[in-house]
Amino acid sequence: MAVQKIKTIAAVATCLFAVSACGGNTVPEGEWLSFSAIEEGTTSNTALTCTPEICGSTSDFETAARFDVSAGELADAVIQLEPEAQRETLPNGDIRIHYVDVTAIMRFRDDVDILIRPEGEGSSILAAYSRSRVGRSDLGKNASRINALVEKLKEAVAG
């Protein structure tokens, strides 16, 4: 009986710790992720899609998605999908977007950063970095999140 109570208390404490760890925002408002500063092999609970020009510090990424729409149109499509996202346009025309995605079951808060780079008129590249705030493994969630985002954006800008 006492062992069962200890196990229950330990389980509740673990859940409370996990939930409290998800509460903070790892990218304070006004601060943005620098894609060029992402380092090789950061953790197993991240996913990155990029190009060597954007992510020069690492080669540990999937190839970035290219779209046949302007950077502004692509950014508008991201905001349509994630209305709470923060958006910033840089002087060179790059557009940065940051939002927090919450997992369905455990309600973990994961950070998603996007950089959209114009490639001439009517074309742009989308680099994305998704990372879990807690845990040692995301069980592929961050990569699937980026893939799903790219697919949704392809549908959104196609029609």
C-alpha positions in Angstrom: 0.0 0.0 0.0 2.8 2.5 0.9 4.7 1.5 -2.2 1.7 2.3 -4.4 1.3 5.7 -2.7 5.0 6.5 -3.4 4.6 5.5 -7.0 1.5 7.6 -7.4 3.2 10.6 -5.8 6.3 10.2 -8.0 4.1 9.9 -11.1 2.2 13.1 -10.2 5.4 15.0 -9.4 7.0 13.9 -12.7 3.9 15.1 -14.6 3.9 18.4 -12.8 7.6 19.0 -13.5 7.1 18.2 -17.2 4.1 20.6 -17.4 5.9 23.4 -15.6 9.0 23.0 -17.8 6.8 23.6 -20.9 5.4 26.9 -19.6 8.3 29.3 -20.5 9.0 30.7 -23.9 12.5 29.9 -25.0 12.6 32.7 -27.5 11.6 35.9 -25.6 9.5 38.4 -27.5 11.8 40.6 -29.5 14.6 38.0 -29.8 14.9 35.9 -32.9 16.6 32.7 -33.8 19.7 33.1 -36.0 19.6 30.3 -38.6 23.3 30.9 -39.3 24.2 30.1 -35.7 22.5 26.7 -35.5 25.3 24.2 -34.7 25.8 20.7 -35.9 24.1 17.8 -34.0 22.4 19.9 -31.4 20.0 17.3 -30.0 17.7 14.5 -31.0 14.6 16.5 -30.3 15.0 19.0 -33.2 14.4 19.1 -36.9 15.8 21.5 -39.5 15.2 22.2 -43.1 17.6 24.7 -44.6 20.2 25.6 -47.3 23.9 26.0 -46.9 23.5 29.7 -47.7 21.1 30.2 -44.8 22.5 27.7 -42.3 26.2 28.0 -42.8 27.2 26.7 -39.4 25.8 23.2 -39.9 25.2 20.7 -42.6 22.8 18.7 -40.4 19.6 19.5 -42.2 17.0 18.4 -44.8 16.9 20.5 -48.0 14.7 23.6 -47.7 11.4 23.8 -49.5 11.2 26.1 -52.6 7.9 27.8 -53.5 6.8 29.6 -56.7 5.4 32.6 -54.8 6.9 35.7 -53.4 8.3 35.7 -49.8 5.4 37.9 -48.7 2.8 35.6 -50.1 4.4 32.6 -48.5 4.7 34.4 -45.1 1.0 35.4 -45.4 0.1 31.7 -45.9 2.1 30.7 -42.8 0.3 33.4 -40.8 -3.1 32.0 -42.1 -2.1 28.6 -40.7 -0.6 30.0 -37.5 -2.4 33.2 -36.6 -0.6 33.7 -33.3 2.8 33.7 -35.0 5.2 36.7 -34.7 6.5 38.0 -38.0 9.4 40.3 -38.8 10.7 41.5 -42.2 14.4 42.1 -42.4 16.1 44.9 -44.5 17.4 42.3 -46.9 13.9 41.0 -47.6 14.1 37.9 -45.5 11.0 37.2 -43.4 11.3 35.6 -39.9 8.3 33.9 -38.3 8.1 32.3 -34.8 5.3 30.4 -33.1 4.8 27.9 -30.4 3.1 24.6 -31.3 1.5 22.5 -28.6 1.4 18.7 -28.9 -2.0 17.1 -28.8 -1.7 14.6 -26.0 0.9 15.8 -23.5 0.5 19.5 -24.3 4.3 20.0 -24.7 5.2 23.4 -26.0 7.6 23.3 -29.0 9.2 26.2 -30.7 9.0 26.7 -34.5 11.1 29.3 -36.3 10.8 30.0 -40.0 13.0 32.0 -42.3 11.6 32.8 -45.8 14.2 34.1 -48.3 13.1 35.7 -51.6 14.7 34.2 -54.7 13.8 36.8 -57.3 10.3 37.7 -58.3 7.7 35.1 -57.5 10.0 32.6 -55.8 11.1 31.9 -52.3 12.8 29.4 -50.0 11.4 28.3 -46.6 13.9 27.2 -43.9 12.3 25.9 -40.7 13.6 24.8 -37.3 11.4 23.0 -34.9 12.5 22.0 -31.5 11.1 20.5 -28.3 11.5 22.4 -25.1 11.8 19.3 -22.9 12.9 15.7 -23.3 15.7 13.9 -25.0 13.8 12.6 -28.0 10.8 13.9 -29.9 10.0 10.6 -31.5 10.1 12.3 -34.9 7.4 14.9 -34.0 9.5 18.0 -35.0 10.4 16.5 -38.5 6.7 15.5 -39.1 5.6 19.0 -38.0 7.9 20.6 -40.6 6.8 18.2 -43.3 3.2 18.8 -42.5 3.7 22.6 -42.6 5.4 22.4 -46.0 2.6 20.2 -47.4 -0.1 22.6 -46.0 1.8 25.6 -47.5 2.0 23.9 -50.9 -1.8 23.4 -50.9 -2.4 26.9 -49.6 -0.3 28.7 -52.3 -1.4 26.3 -55.2 -4.9 27.6 -55.4 
